[in-house]
Amino acid sequence: MTDVPPPAAQLDLTRLRVLAAVARTGSVTAAARELHYAQPSVSHHLARLETEAGIPLLQRAGRGVRLTEAGRLLADRAGEIIARVEGAQRELDALAGLRAGRARLAAFPSALATIVPEAVTRLRSDHPGIGVSLVEAEPPEAVAALRSGEVDVALVFEHADVRHARAVDDLSRFQTTRVLDDTVHLVTASDGRGPAAGSGDSGTPLLRAHEDDAWIAGCERCRADLLARCAAAGFAPRLAFETDDYVAVQALVAAGAGVSLLPGLALRAHRNPQVATVPLPGARRSVLALTVGAPTPPAAALVERLVAAGHP
């Protein structure tokens, strides 16, 4: 008689939520506080989860705990699993007529000031029953919110054409939709002539013309893009100011404090009449809409309208 192996233990969703909270907050106590659980209950769930997984997930570290390699792997996947389950539940609720659905979006500031309002307006016009919630987040934070299931769509940007610019994350685990290619512009104080137009496929001559000027850098990832482009042009820019406020960047440029690089969406959101801009040849950033797996119907409808808003 052939022995039949016992069925594999299935991972409990509640316990996965507990592990994800421990990974996110850094301690059992903080996870219990976030989940509104008693601390012994959190410890119990973690112990049961280790039994289900069949491998240690946490280890003692002084008076606290830290995740093992297996624990980090499972915690990383837990956010995706939870997001998929919650998405499936929202789809079922929508199909059952319990509620029309909701799309939750995290997006960076210049997108929130430009294409997002247009996309939301179109969505509400076409599907009045769909609710939309928005949160401002730079790409790394938006990706983290998507992975944890806090949002359904993360709108991010990547400076894909600069080898050394810092990437957002490993995007291969997400479903990715290209919303638009956003051209990067050189921004200088307006003197009635504006900066000279670039030529060919390289922005090197334009950048080199301002090698001795002070530069104003933007957010951390835009700063990395600026440094990489200037390095490719053969010089290190002298950074006089750093701010992620594109209105402040233009005000500083207009005041003669330096020159800068800004993406098209930032200029579309706000254009100071005292600055001159010119597209930097070959410079762009990709604006992408990310979802975990197949998006829910409300999220898919929002992504579709983001793409439409990105191509007016």
C-alpha positions as YAML, in Angstrom:
chain: A
units: angstrom
residues:
- id: 1
  name: MET
  ca: [0.00, 0.00, 0.00]
- id: 2
  name: THR
  ca: [1.41, 3.39, -1.03]
- id: 3
  name: ASP
  ca: [1.87, 5.96, 1.70]
- id: 4
  name: VAL
  ca: [0.12, 9.23, 0.96]
- id: 5
  name: PRO
  ca: [2.10, 12.25, 2.17]
- id: 6
  name: PRO
  ca: [0.25, 14.54, 4.56]
- id: 7
  name: PRO
  ca: [-1.12, 17.73, 3.01]
- id: 8
  name: ALA
  ca: [1.18, 20.74, 3.22]
- id: 9
  name: ALA
  ca: [0.25, 23.31, 5.82]
- id: 10
  name: GLN
  ca: [-1.42, 26.39, 4.40]
- id: 11
  name: LEU
  ca: [-0.28, 29.83, 5.45]
- id: 12
  name: ASP
  ca: [-2.90, 31.76, 7.39]
- id: 13
  name: LEU
  ca: [-3.69, 35.23, 6.01]
- id: 14
  name: THR
  ca: [-4.07, 36.83, 9.46]
- id: 15
  name: ARG
  ca: [-0.64, 35.55, 10.47]
- id: 16
  name: LEU
  ca: [0.86, 36.86, 7.25]
- id: 17
  name: ARG
  ca: [-0.55, 40.28, 8.16]
- id: 18
  name: VAL
  ca: [1.15, 40.02, 11.55]
- id: 19
  name: LEU
  ca: [4.51, 39.09, 9.99]
- id: 20
  name: ALA
  ca: [4.22, 41.96, 7.49]
- id: 21
  name: ALA
  ca: [3.50, 44.37, 10.35]
- id: 22
  name: VAL
  ca: [6.55, 43.17, 12.30]
- id: 23
  name: ALA
  ca: [8.73, 43.62, 9.21]
- id: 24
  name: ARG
  ca: [7.26, 47.07, 8.58]
- id: 25
  name: THR
  ca: [7.42, 48.41, 12.15]
- id: 26
  name: GLY
  ca: [10.59, 46.64, 13.28]
- id: 27
  name: SER
  ca: [9.30, 45.05, 16.49]
- id: 28
  name: VAL
  ca: [6.59, 42.83, 17.96]
- id: 29
  name: THR
  ca: [5.49, 45.63, 20.29]
- id: 30
  name: ALA
  ca: [5.09, 48.16, 17.45]
- id: 31
  name: ALA
  ca: [3.28, 45.59, 15.30]
- id: 32
  name: ALA
  ca: [0.84, 44.85, 18.15]
- id: 33
  name: ARG
  ca: [0.19, 48.57, 18.53]
- id: 34
  name: GLU
  ca: [-0.39, 49.06, 14.80]
- id: 35
  name: LEU
  ca: [-2.73, 46.05, 14.52]
- id: 36
  name: HIS
  ca: [-4.51, 46.80, 17.82]
- id: 37
  name: TYR
  ca: [-3.59, 43.32, 19.10]
- id: 38
  name: ALA
  ca: [-2.29, 42.28, 22.49]
- id: 39
  name: GLN
  ca: [1.43, 41.57, 22.32]
- id: 40
  name: PRO
  ca: [0.99, 37.89, 23.39]
- id: 41
  name: SER
  ca: [-1.48, 37.47, 20.54]
- id: 42
  name: VAL
  ca: [1.11, 38.72, 18.04]
- id: 43
  name: SER
  ca: [3.72, 36.34, 19.48]
- id: 44
  name: HIS
  ca: [1.23, 33.47, 19.24]
- id: 45
  name: HIS
  ca: [0.44, 34.22, 15.59]
- id: 46
  name: LEU
  ca: [4.15, 34.36, 14.76]
- id: 47
  name: ALA
  ca: [4.82, 31.04, 16.46]
- id: 48
  name: ARG
  ca: [1.96, 29.39, 14.60]
- id: 49
  name: LEU
  ca: [3.14, 30.89, 11.32]
- id: 50
  name: GLU
  ca: [6.62, 29.44, 11.86]
- id: 51
  name: THR
  ca: [4.99, 26.04, 12.38]
- id: 52
  name: GLU
  ca: [2.98, 26.43, 9.19]
- id: 53
  name: ALA
  ca: [6.04, 27.54, 7.24]
- id: 54
  name: GLY
  ca: [8.21, 24.76, 8.66]
- id: 55
  name: ILE
  ca: [11.24, 27.06, 9.00]
- id: 56
  name: PRO
  ca: [12.33, 29.72, 11.54]
- id: 57
  name: LEU
  ca: [11.12, 33.18, 10.56]
- id: 58
  name: LEU
  ca: [12.46, 35.23, 13.48]
- id: 59
  name: GLN
  ca: [15.46, 35.14, 15.76]
- id: 60
  name: ARG
  ca: [16.32, 36.87, 19.01]
- id: 61
  name: ALA
  ca: [18.37, 40.07, 18.77]
- id: 62
  name: GLY
  ca: [19.09, 41.45, 22.21]
- id: 63
  name: ARG
  ca: [15.74, 42.20, 23.81]
- id: 64
  name: GLY
  ca: [13.96, 42.20, 20.46]
- id: 65
  name: VAL
  ca: [13.66, 40.04, 17.37]
- id: 66
  name: ARG
  ca: [14.74, 40.24, 13.78]
- id: 67
  name: LEU
  ca: [13.61, 38.41, 10.68]
- id: 68
  name: THR
  ca: [15.62, 35.50, 9.32]
- id: 69
  name: GLU
  ca: [16.28, 35.28, 5.60]
- id: 70
  name: ALA
  ca: [13.15, 33.13, 5.27]
- id: 71
  name: GLY
  ca: [11.20, 35.63, 7.38]
- id: 72
  name: ARG
  ca: [12.24, 38.52, 5.15]
- id: 73
  name: LEU
  ca: [11.28, 36.56, 2.05]
- id: 74
  name: LEU
  ca: [7.86, 35.65, 3.42]
- id: 75
  name: ALA
  ca: [7.22, 39.17, 4.74]
- id: 76
  name: ASP
  ca: [8.10, 40.58, 1.33]
- id: 77
  name: ARG
  ca: [5.62, 38.26, -0.36]
- id: 78
  name: ALA
  ca: [2.98, 38.75, 2.34]
- id: 79
  name: GLY
  ca: [2.21, 42.30, 1.18]
- id: 80
  name: GLU
  ca: [1.63, 41.08, -2.36]
- id: 81
  name: ILE
  ca: [-0.55, 38.18, -1.18]
- id: 82
  name: ILE
  ca: [-2.67, 40.43, 1.04]
- id: 83
  name: ALA
  ca: [-3.07, 42.99, -1.76]
- id: 84
  name: ARG
  ca: [-4.24, 40.27, -4.16]
- id: 85
  name: VAL
  ca: [-6.74, 38.85, -1.68]
- id: 86
  name: GLU
  ca: [-8.12, 42.29, -0.86]
- id: 87
  name: GLY
  ca: [-8.33, 43.10, -4.56]
- id: 88
  name: ALA
  ca: [-10.24, 39.88, -5.24]
- id: 89
  name: GLN
  ca: [-12.63, 40.69, -2.42]
- id: 90
  name: ARG
  ca: [-13.27, 44.16, -3.82]
- id: 91
  name: GLU
  ca: [-13.96, 42.67, -7.25]
- id: 92
  name: LEU
  ca: [-16.41, 40.17, -5.77]
- id: 93
  name: ASP
  ca: [-18.10, 42.91, -3.78]
- id: 94
  name: ALA
  ca: [-18.45, 45.02, -6.91]
- id: 95
  name: LEU
  ca: [-19.87, 42.10, -8.91]
- id: 96
  name: ALA
  ca: [-22.29, 41.29, -6.11]
- id: 97
  name: GLY
  ca: [-23.49, 44.87, -6.07]
- id: 98
  name: LEU
  ca: [-22.38, 45.42, -2.46]
- id: 99
  name: ARG
  ca: [-20.50, 48.53, -3.49]
- id: 100
  name: ALA
  ca: [-19.37, 50.02, -6.79]
- id: 101
  name: GLY
  ca: [-15.70, 49.91, -5.87]
- id: 102
  name: ARG
  ca: [-12.84, 52.21, -5.01]
- id: 103
  name: ALA
  ca: [-9.48, 52.95, -6.55]
- id: 104
  name: ARG
  ca: [-6.65, 54.08, -4.26]
- id: 105
  name: LEU
  ca: [-3.75, 55.88, -5.90]
- id: 106
  name: ALA
  ca: [-0.32, 57.00, -4.67]
- id: 107
  name: ALA
  ca: [1.40, 59.53, -6.95]
- id: 108
  name: PHE
  ca: [4.28, 62.01, -6.94]
- id: 109
  name: PRO
  ca: [3.55, 65.78, -6.65]
- id: 110
  name: SER
  ca: [3.87, 66.94, -10.27]
- id: 111
  name: ALA
  ca: [1.59, 64.11, -11.44]
- id: 112
  name: LEU
  ca: [-0.95, 64.98, -8.73]
- id: 113
  name: ALA
  ca: [-0.94, 68.55, -10.04]
- id: 114
  name: THR
  ca: [-1.41, 67.61, -13.71]
- id: 115
  name: ILE
  ca: [-2.55, 64.27, -15.11]
- id: 116
  name: VAL
  ca: [-4.15, 62.85, -11.96]
- id: 117
  name: PRO
  ca: [-6.97, 65.45, -11.64]
- id: 118
  name: GLU
  ca: [-7.80, 65.00, -15.31]
- id: 119
  name: ALA
  ca: [-7.86, 61.21, -14.96]
- id: 120
  name: VAL
  ca: [-10.04, 61.37, -11.85]
- id: 121
  name: THR
  ca: [-12.47, 63.73, -13.58]
- id: 122
  name: ARG
  ca: [-12.78, 61.38, -16.54]
- id: 123
  name: LEU
  ca: [-13.24, 58.37, -14.28]
- id: 124
  name: ARG
  ca: [-16.00, 60.00, -12.25]
- id: 125
  name: SER
  ca: [-17.72, 61.12, -15.43]
- id: 126
  name: ASP
  ca: [-17.66, 57.62, -16.93]
- id: 127
  name: HIS
  ca: [-18.24, 55.70, -13.68]
- id: 128
  name: PRO
  ca: [-19.92, 57.92, -11.05]
- id: 129
  name: GLY
  ca: [-20.12, 55.06, -8.55]
- id: 130
  name: ILE
  ca: [-16.37, 54.53, -8.32]
- id: 131
  name: GLY
  ca: [-14.69, 56.31, -5.43]
- id: 132
  name: VAL
  ca: [-11.11, 57.52, -5.67]
- id: 133
  name: SER
  ca: [-8.66, 58.24, -2.86]
- id: 134
  name: LEU
  ca: [-5.30, 59.90, -3.40]
- id: 135
  name: VAL
  ca: [-2.07, 60.09, -1.43]
- id: 136
  name: GLU
  ca: [1.06, 62.05, -2.30]
- id: 137
  name: ALA
  ca: [4.17, 59.87, -2.33]
- id: 138
  name: GLU
  ca: [7.53, 59.86, -4.06]
- id: 139
  name: PRO
  ca: [8.13, 56.66, -6.07]
- id: 140
  name: PRO
  ca: [9.87, 54.56, -3.35]
- id: 141
  name: GLU
  ca: [7.10, 55.33, -0.85]
- id: 142
  name: ALA
  ca: [4.39, 54.72, -3.48]
- id: 143
  name: VAL
  ca: [5.87, 51.30, -4.30]
- id: 144
  name: ALA
  ca: [6.00, 50.43, -0.59]
- id: 145
  name: ALA
  ca: [2.33, 51.41, -0.20]
- id: 146
  name: LEU
  ca: [1.41, 49.24, -3.19]
- id: 147
  name: ARG
  ca: [3.33, 46.26, -1.85]
- id: 148
  name: SER
  ca: [1.66, 46.55, 1.56]
- id: 149
  name: GLY
  ca: [-1.81, 46.78, 0.00]
- id: 150
  name: GLU
  ca: [-2.45, 50.35, 1.13]
- id: 151
  name: VAL
  ca: [-3.08, 51.50, -2.45]
- id: 152
  name: ASP
  ca: [-4.25, 49.82, -5.67]
- id: 153
  name: VAL
  ca: [-2.13, 51.87, -8.09]
- id: 154
  name: ALA
  ca: [1.30, 53.45, -7.68]
- id: 155
  name: LEU
  ca: [2.24, 56.17, -10.16]
- id: 156
  name: VAL
  ca: [6.04, 56.39, -10.32]
- id: 157
  name: PHE
  ca: [8.80, 57.65, -12.57]
- id: 158
  name: GLU
  ca: [12.07, 56.12, -13.70]
- id: 159
  name: HIS
  ca: [15.04, 57.88, -15.31]
- id: 160
  name: ALA
  ca: [15.55, 54.80, -17.45]
- id: 161
  name: ASP
  ca: [17.97, 56.38, -19.94]
- id: 162
  name: VAL
  ca: [20.60, 57.27, -17.32]
- id: 163
  name: ARG
  ca: [22.59, 54.24, -16.29]
- id: 164
  name: HIS
  ca: [23.64, 55.51, -12.89]
- id: 165
  name: ALA
  ca: [20.38, 57.16, -11.79]
- id: 166
  name: ARG
  ca: [18.86, 55.35, -8.82]
- id: 167
  name: ALA
  ca: [16.03, 52.95, -9.75]
- id: 168
  name: VAL
  ca: [12.78, 52.77, -7.77]
- id: 169
  name: ASP
  ca: [12.72, 49.05, -7.09]
- id: 170
  name: ASP
  ca: [12.56, 45.71, -8.85]
- id: 171
  name: LEU
  ca: [9.45, 46.39, -10.93]
- id: 172
  name: SER
  ca: [9.31, 42.89, -12.44]
- id: 173
  name: ARG
  ca: [6.92, 41.76, -9.70]
- id: 174
  name: PHE
  ca: [4.34, 44.38, -10.70]
- id: 175
  name: GLN
  ca: [2.08, 44.81, -13.69]
- id: 176
  name: THR
  ca: [3.46, 47.94, -15.37]
- id: 177
  name: THR
  ca: [1.65, 50.32, -17.70]
- id: 178
  name: ARG
  ca: [3.55, 53.14, -19.38]
- id: 179
  name: VAL
  ca: [1.61, 56.38, -18.88]
- id: 180
  name: LEU
  ca: [3.93, 58.79, -20.72]
- id: 181
  name: ASP
  ca: [7.54, 59.68, -21.50]
- id: 182
  name: ASP
  ca: [8.30, 62.93, -19.70]
- id: 183
  name: THR
  ca: [10.97, 65.09, -21.32]
- id: 184
  name: VAL
  ca: [13.60, 66.66, -19.04]
- id: 185
  name: HIS
  ca: [14.23, 70.40, -19.60]
- id: 186
  name: LEU
  ca: [17.14, 72.69, -18.86]
- id: 187
  name: VAL
  ca: [15.80, 75.68, -16.87]
- id: 188
  name: THR
  ca: [17.64, 79.01, -16.82]
- id: 189
  name: ALA
  ca: [16.81, 82.60, -15.91]
- id: 190
  name: SER
  ca: [15.01, 84.36, -18.75]
- id: 191
  name: ASP
  ca: [17.07, 87.10, -20.39]
- id: 192
  name: GLY
  ca: [14.80, 87.55, -23.38]
- id: 193
  name: ARG
  ca: [16.71, 85.00, -25.44]
- id: 194
  name: GLY
  ca: [16.36, 81.82, -23.43]
- id: 195
  name: PRO
  ca: [18.82, 78.91, -23.56]
- id: 196
  name: ALA
  ca: [20.07, 77.78, -26.91]
- id: 197
  name: ALA
  ca: [18.33, 74.76, -28.39]
- id: 198
  name: GLY
  ca: [20.22, 71.48, -28.30]
- id: 199
  name: SER
  ca: [21.25, 69.53, -31.34]
- id: 200
  name: GLY
  ca: [21.54, 65.86, -32.19]
- id: 201
  name: ASP
  ca: [20.80, 63.09, -29.70]
- id: 202
  name: SER
  ca: [22.93, 64.40, -26.84]
- id: 203
  name: GLY
  ca: [22.36, 67.13, -24.27]
- id: 204
  name: THR
  ca: [26.10, 67.36, -23.54]
- id: 205
  name: PRO
  ca: [26.69, 70.75, -25.29]
- id: 206
  name: LEU
  ca: [23.78, 72.34, -23.39]
- id: 207
  name: LEU
  ca: [24.99, 71.03, -20.04]
- id: 208
  name: ARG
  ca: [28.63, 71.92, -20.68]
- id: 209
  name: ALA
  ca: [27.59, 75.50, -21.44]
- id: 210
  name: HIS
  ca: [26.58, 75.75, -17.75]
- id: 211
  name: GLU
  ca: [29.52, 73.85, -16.28]
- id: 212
  name: ASP
  ca: [30.65, 76.88, -14.25]
- id: 213
  name: ASP
  ca: [27.16, 77.87, -13.07]
- id: 214
  name: ALA
  ca: [25.58, 77.00, -9.74]
- id: 215
  name: TRP
  ca: [22.99, 74.23, -9.98]
- id: 216
  name: ILE
  ca: [19.71, 73.68, -8.13]
- id: 217
  name: ALA
  ca: [18.88, 70.01, -7.52]
- id: 218
  name: GLY
  ca: [15.43, 68.51, -7.00]
- id: 219
  name: CYS
  ca: [14.26, 65.42, -5.11]
- id: 220
  name: GLU
  ca: [16.74, 62.67, -4.24]
- id: 221
  name: ARG
  ca: [16.15, 60.71, -7.44]
- id: 222
  name: CYS
  ca: [16.06, 63.83, -9.63]
- id: 223
  name: ARG
  ca: [19.33, 64.89, -7.99]
- id: 224
  name: ALA
  ca: [20.83, 61.50, -8.92]
- id: 225
  name: ASP
  ca: [19.64, 62.04, -12.50]
- id: 226
  name: LEU
  ca: [21.21, 65.51, -12.61]
- id: 227
  name: LEU
  ca: [24.54, 64.24, -11.28]
- id: 228
  name: ALA
  ca: [24.56, 61.34, -13.73]
- id: 229
  name: ARG
  ca: [23.82, 63.56, -16.73]
- id: 230
  name: CYS
  ca: [26.48, 66.09, -15.79]
- id: 231
  name: ALA
  ca: [28.98, 63.29, -15.18]
- id: 232
  name: ALA
  ca: [28.22, 61.91, -18.64]
- id: 233
  name: ALA
  ca: [28.87, 65.43, -19.99]
- id: 234
  name: GLY
  ca: [32.27, 65.42, -18.29]
- id: 235
  name: PHE
  ca: [31.87, 67.58, -15.19]
- id: 236
  name: ALA
  ca: [30.58, 67.59, -11.62]
- id: 237
  name: PRO
  ca: [27.92, 70.28, -11.05]
- id: 238
  name: ARG
  ca: [28.31, 72.72, -8.18]
- id: 239
  name: LEU
  ca: [25.09, 72.22, -6.20]
- id: 240
  name: ALA
  ca: [24.05, 75.47, -4.55]
- id: 241
  name: PHE
  ca: [20.54, 74.49, -3.43]
- id: 242
  name: GLU
  ca: [18.44, 71.33, -3.10]
- id: 243
  name: THR
  ca: [14.65, 71.28, -2.88]
- id: 244
  name: ASP
  ca: [11.94, 68.92, -4.11]
- id: 245
  name: ASP
  ca: [9.55, 71.88, -4.58]
- id: 246
  name: TYR
  ca: [9.48, 72.61, -8.32]
- id: 247
  name: VAL
  ca: [7.89, 76.02, -7.67]
- id: 248
  name: ALA
  ca: [10.82, 76.93, -5.42]
- id: 249
  name: VAL
  ca: [13.31, 75.62, -8.00]
- id: 250
  name: GLN
  ca: [11.91, 77.95, -10.65]
- id: 251
  name: ALA
  ca: [11.82, 80.89, -8.23]
- id: 252
  name: LEU
  ca: [15.50, 80.35, -7.39]
- id: 253
  name: VAL
  ca: [16.40, 80.08, -11.08]
- id: 254
  name: ALA
  ca: [14.42, 83.25, -11.86]
- id: 255
  name: ALA
  ca: [16.30, 85.05, -9.09]
- id: 256
  name: GLY
  ca: [19.62, 84.11, -10.70]
- id: 257
  name: ALA
  ca: [20.62, 81.62, -7.99]
- id: 258
  name: GLY
  ca: [21.50, 78.93, -10.50]
- id: 259
  name: VAL
  ca: [20.24, 76.68, -13.28]
- id: 260
  name: SER
  ca: [18.36, 73.41, -13.03]
- id: 261
  name: LEU
  ca: [16.79, 70.43, -14.75]
- id: 262
  name: LEU
  ca: [13.03, 69.91, -14.45]
- id: 263
  name: PRO
  ca: [10.70, 67.35, -16.04]
- id: 264
  name: GLY
  ca: [7.88, 68.42, -18.30]
- id: 265
  name: LEU
  ca: [5.15, 67.56, -15.77]
- id: 266
  name: ALA
  ca: [6.68, 69.98, -13.24]
- id: 267
  name: LEU
  ca: [6.63, 72.75, -15.85]
- id: 268
  name: ARG
  ca: [3.10, 71.80, -16.85]
- id: 269
  name: ALA
  ca: [2.03, 72.08, -13.21]
- id: 270
  name: HIS
  ca: [3.67, 75.48, -12.73]
- id: 271
  name: ARG
  ca: [5.59, 77.72, -15.11]
- id: 272
  name: ASN
  ca: [7.38, 80.77, -13.77]
- id: 273
  name: PRO
  ca: [7.28, 83.45, -16.51]
- id: 274
  name: GLN
  ca: [10.78, 84.59, -15.55]
- id: 275
  name: VAL
  ca: [12.50, 81.34, -16.53]
- id: 276
  name: ALA
  ca: [13.44, 79.97, -19.94]
- id: 277
  name: THR
  ca: [13.32, 76.26, -20.73]
- id: 278
  name: VAL
  ca: [14.57, 74.00, -23.49]
- id: 279
  name: PRO
  ca: [14.21, 70.21, -23.84]
- id: 280
  name: LEU
  ca: [17.46, 68.40, -23.13]
- id: 281
  name: PRO
  ca: [18.09, 66.12, -26.14]
- id: 282
  name: GLY
  ca: [17.83, 62.46, -25.23]
- id: 283
  name: ALA
  ca: [16.74, 63.19, -21.64]
- id: 284
  name: ARG
  ca: [13.48, 61.76, -20.41]
- id: 285
  name: ARG
  ca: [11.88, 59.92, -17.55]
- id: 286
  name: SER
  ca: [9.25, 57.19, -17.87]
- id: 287
  name: VAL
  ca: [6.04, 57.67, -15.90]
- id: 288
  name: LEU
  ca: [4.60, 54.27, -15.02]
- id: 289
  name: ALA
  ca: [1.40, 53.01, -13.36]
- id: 290
  name: LEU
  ca: [2.03, 49.93, -11.22]
- id: 291
  name: THR
  ca: [-0.45, 47.39, -9.91]
- id: 292
  name: VAL
  ca: [-0.03, 44.05, -8.13]
- id: 293
  name: GLY
  ca: [-1.12, 41.39, -10.59]
- id: 294
  name: ALA
  ca: [-4.32, 41.93, -12.53]
- id: 295
  name: PRO
  ca: [-5.83, 45.20, -11.24]
- id: 296
  name: THR
  ca: [-9.35, 45.43, -9.87]
- id: 297
  name: PRO
  ca: [-11.92, 46.92, -12.30]
- id: 298
  name: PRO
  ca: [-11.82, 50.36, -10.58]
- id: 299
  name: ALA
  ca: [-8.00, 50.36, -10.59]
- id: 300
  name: ALA
  ca: [-7.87, 49.24, -14.23]
- id: 301
  name: ALA
  ca: [-10.30, 52.01, -15.18]
- id: 302
  name: LEU
  ca: [-8.14, 54.57, -13.35]
- id: 303
  name: VAL
  ca: [-4.95, 53.37, -15.07]
- id: 304
  name: GLU
  ca: [-6.66, 53.61, -18.45]
- id: 305
  name: ARG
  ca: [-7.60, 57.23, -17.79]
- id: 306
  name: LEU
  ca: [-4.14, 58.09, -16.48]
- id: 307
  name: VAL
  ca: [-2.76, 56.95, -19.82]
- id: 308
  name: ALA
  ca: [-5.35, 59.07, -21.64]
- id: 309
  name: ALA
  ca: [-4.49, 62.10, -19.50]
- id: 310
  name: GLY
  ca: [-0.82, 61.58, -20.26]
- id: 311
  name: HIS
  ca: [-1.48, 61.88, -23.99]
- id: 312
  name: PRO
  ca: [-3.74, 64.94, -24.34]
...
